[in-house]
Amino acid sequence: MTDRSELNARYPSFERIVDMWLAFVKPDVVLTASAIARKFGTSRSSTYRYLQILRDRGLIEDIDGNGTYRLASGFVNLVRTCEDPASSAAIAEVYINQLAAATGETALFTTRMGDRVFCSLSVESRQAVRVSAEPVSNTPLFAGSSAKVHLAYMTDAERARMLPRHRLPNQTAVEPKTLEQLLQRIRDQGYAISDGEIEAGVRSVSAPAFFPSGALLGAVTIAAPAYRLQDAALKQAVLHVVAAARHITEVAAGSPLHRANAA
């Protein structure tokens, strides 16, 4: 039997963290911290430190609060997005282009990895004054309408882990009850609006697109100078964004009609 000193010599920290994560990359694998410690010959404190690194990056999640882990659902969804042509950013492309054309504004499709929201597809407005996709290409989870959509449709366990770290752009803490009311309103109405949370003078509207399982596939967004998204224009923007997200959801679900339209 290999003793702990041999295992520690064999596995430098970086390699050990990677191998720990790879231990979860199998169907329906659930592992306890103690099982991981035995497998890799690490102390209790080191094991929890390594697992926390993986948790903080959205690669695994604690499913019971007592040190039992599995692959994070956010990571699983991201892999499914990359692997399945019927549920990837590729199916969103035609609708993001249509959205940009219909509104004349910058249109985006975002996905999430851990605590970050990434822009996987963007079409910038052709207007002289326009919003660039760059500021939202890699943003914290709690800034902007797209991020709030991702937060609203997390699992309860994921959101509970994120809530203690939530900060508004002014760095003031938000009471969990107040935030949950905001997220429930987003779920009830089916979209989120942001005003200057990432860039001053920029307003955005986002709506969720879903996998057939009901898990969030991504967020559809338009972003524009705030003066162009007032009153009637804002209402029309909401309708366009919600419709685009619905079409993407239907394609992901395998609707023959919308597959034909996307082709």
C-alpha positions in Angstrom: 0.0 0.0 0.0 1.4 3.4 -1.0 2.0 5.6 2.1 1.2 9.3 2.4 4.8 10.5 2.0 5.1 8.6 -1.3 1.8 10.1 -2.6 2.8 13.6 -1.5 6.1 13.3 -3.3 4.3 12.0 -6.4 1.7 14.8 -6.5 2.8 18.4 -6.5 -0.1 20.7 -5.4 -1.1 21.8 -8.9 -1.2 18.3 -10.3 -3.0 17.1 -7.2 -5.8 19.7 -7.6 -6.2 18.8 -11.3 -6.3 15.0 -10.5 -8.8 15.7 -7.7 -11.1 17.4 -10.1 -10.7 14.7 -12.7 -11.9 12.2 -10.1 -15.3 13.8 -10.4 -15.4 13.8 -14.2 -17.4 10.6 -14.5 -21.2 10.0 -14.7 -23.0 10.6 -11.4 -19.8 10.6 -9.2 -20.3 11.8 -5.7 -17.2 11.9 -3.4 -16.7 12.9 0.2 -13.7 15.0 1.4 -12.5 12.1 3.5 -12.6 9.8 0.4 -10.6 12.3 -1.6 -8.1 12.6 1.3 -7.6 8.9 1.4 -7.3 8.6 -2.4 -4.7 11.3 -2.7 -2.9 11.0 0.6 -3.6 14.6 1.7 -4.3 15.9 5.2 -7.8 17.0 6.1 -6.9 20.7 6.0 -5.1 20.4 2.6 -8.0 18.4 1.2 -10.5 21.0 2.1 -8.3 23.8 0.8 -7.9 22.1 -2.6 -11.6 21.4 -2.8 -12.4 25.0 -1.9 -10.2 26.1 -4.8 -12.3 23.9 -7.1 -15.6 25.1 -5.6 -14.6 28.8 -5.9 -14.1 28.3 -9.6 -17.4 26.6 -10.1 -15.9 23.2 -11.0 -17.5 21.2 -8.1 -20.2 21.9 -5.6 -21.0 20.8 -2.0 -24.3 19.0 -2.3 -25.2 18.7 1.4 -23.1 21.3 3.2 -21.2 18.5 5.0 -18.3 17.8 2.6 -20.0 15.7 -0.1 -19.1 16.9 -3.6 -20.0 16.4 -7.2 -19.3 18.3 -10.5 -21.0 21.7 -10.4 -24.1 22.0 -12.4 -22.9 25.2 -13.9 -19.8 23.4 -15.3 -22.0 20.5 -16.5 -24.2 22.9 -18.4 -21.2 24.6 -20.0 -19.8 21.3 -21.2 -23.2 20.4 -22.6 -23.2 23.8 -24.4 -19.9 23.0 -26.0 -20.6 19.4 -26.9 -24.2 19.4 -28.1 -24.8 21.3 -31.3 -28.5 21.5 -30.5 -27.9 23.3 -27.3 -24.8 25.4 -27.9 -24.1 29.1 -28.6 -24.2 28.1 -32.3 -28.0 27.7 -32.2 -28.2 31.2 -30.7 -26.3 32.9 -33.5 -29.1 33.4 -35.9 -31.3 34.9 -33.2 -28.6 37.1 -31.8 -28.1 38.5 -35.4 -31.8 39.0 -35.8 -32.0 40.7 -32.4 -29.2 43.1 -33.3 -30.9 43.9 -36.6 -34.3 44.4 -35.1 -33.2 46.7 -32.3 -30.2 48.4 -33.9 -28.3 47.7 -30.6 -25.5 45.4 -29.5 -26.8 41.9 -28.9 -25.1 39.3 -26.7 -25.4 35.7 -25.6 -23.7 34.8 -22.3 -22.9 31.7 -20.4 -21.6 31.2 -16.9 -18.5 29.5 -15.4 -18.4 29.6 -11.6 -18.6 33.2 -10.4 -18.0 34.7 -13.9 -20.3 35.4 -16.8 -18.7 35.1 -20.2 -19.9 36.5 -23.5 -19.9 33.6 -26.0 -21.5 35.5 -28.9 -21.9 39.2 -29.7 -23.1 41.4 -32.5 -22.2 45.1 -32.0 -24.5 47.9 -33.1 -23.6 49.7 -36.2 -24.6 53.1 -34.8 -21.9 55.7 -34.1 -22.6 55.7 -30.4 -22.9 52.1 -29.3 -22.0 49.6 -26.5 -19.0 47.4 -27.0 -19.2 43.8 -26.0 -15.8 44.0 -24.3 -16.9 45.2 -20.9 -19.2 42.2 -20.5 -16.9 39.6 -22.0 -15.8 38.4 -18.5 -17.7 40.0 -15.6 -18.4 39.2 -12.0 -21.7 37.3 -11.4 -23.4 40.2 -9.7 -23.1 43.0 -12.3 -25.5 43.7 -15.1 -28.8 42.3 -16.4 -27.2 39.2 -17.9 -25.5 38.3 -14.6 -28.7 38.7 -12.7 -30.4 36.3 -15.0 -27.7 33.7 -14.4 -28.0 34.3 -10.6 -31.8 34.1 -10.7 -31.8 30.6 -12.4 -29.1 29.0 -10.3 -29.9 26.1 -8.1 -30.8 27.0 -4.5 -27.5 25.4 -3.3 -25.4 27.4 -5.8 -27.2 30.6 -4.9 -26.8 30.0 -1.1 -23.1 29.6 -1.6 -22.9 32.9 -3.7 -25.2 35.1 -1.6 -22.8 35.9 1.2 -20.3 37.3 -1.3 -22.9 39.5 -3.1 -22.0 43.1 -3.6 -23.6 45.8 -5.6 -21.3 48.0 -7.8 -21.1 50.5 -4.9 -19.8 47.6 -2.7 -22.6 47.8 -0.2 -23.9 44.4 0.9 -27.4 43.3 -0.1 -29.7 41.5 2.4 -30.4 38.0 1.2 -34.2 38.6 1.5 -34.0 41.7 -0.7 -31.9 40.0 -3.3 -34.2 36.9 -3.4 -37.1 39.2 -3.9 -35.3 40.8 -6.9 -34.4 37.4 -8.3 -38.0 36.2 -7.9 -39.3 39.2 -9.8 -36.8 38.3 -12.6 -38.2 34.8 -12.7 -41.8 36.0 -12.6 -41.5 38.5 -15.4 -38.9 36.5 -17.4 -36.3 39.2 -17.9 -33.9 41.5 -16.1 -33.0 45.2 -16.6 -29.7 46.8 -15.6 -28.9 50.5 -15.6 -25.3 51.5 -15.4 -24.1 48.5 -13.3 -21.2 47.7 -15.6 -20.7 51.0 -17.5 -22.2 54.4 -16.6 -24.8 55.5 -19.1 -25.5 52.0 -20.4 -28.8 50.2 -20.0 -29.3 46.5 -20.8 -32.1 43.9 -21.0 -31.6 40.2 -20.6 -33.8 37.1 -20.8 -33.1 33.4 -20.1 -32.8 30.6 -22.6 -33.1 27.0 -21.3 -31.9 23.5 -21.9 -34.8 20.9 -22.3 -34.1 19.9 -18.7 -35.0 23.4 -17.5 -31.5 24.3 -16.6 -30.2 27.7 -17.8 -28.5 27.5 -21.2 -27.6 31.2 -21.4 -28.8 34.7 -21.3 -29.8 36.8 -24.3 -29.1 40.5 -23.9 -29.2 43.8 -25.7 -27.2 46.7 -24.4 -27.4 50.4 -25.5 -26.8 53.9 -24.3 -29.5 54.6 -21.7 -30.9 57.5 -23.6 -31.9 55.2 -26.4 -33.7 52.7 -24.1 -36.3 54.9 -22.5 -40.1 54.1 -22.1 -41.5 52.8 -25.4 -38.1 51.8 -26.7 -37.3 49.9 -23.5 -40.7 48.0 -23.7 -40.0 47.0 -27.3 -36.5 45.9 -26.3 -37.9 43.6 -23.6 -40.3 42.0 -26.2 -37.5 41.4 -28.7 -35.1 39.9 -26.1 -37.7 37.7 -24.6 -38.8 36.4 -28.0 -35.2 35.7 -29.0 -34.6 33.7 -25.8 -37.8 31.8 -26.4 -36.7 30.8 -29.9 -33.3 29.6 -28.7 -35.0 27.5 -26.0 -37.3 26.0 -28.6 -34.4 25.1 -30.8 -32.5 23.6 -27.9 -35.7 21.5 -27.2 -35.5 20.1 -30.8 -38.5 22.0 -32.3 -38.4 20.9 -36.0 -40.0 24.3 -37.1 -37.3 26.4 -35.4 -34.5 24.0 -36.4 -35.6 24.6 -40.0 -35.7 28.4 -39.5 -32.3 28.4 -37.8 -30.9 26.4 -40.8 
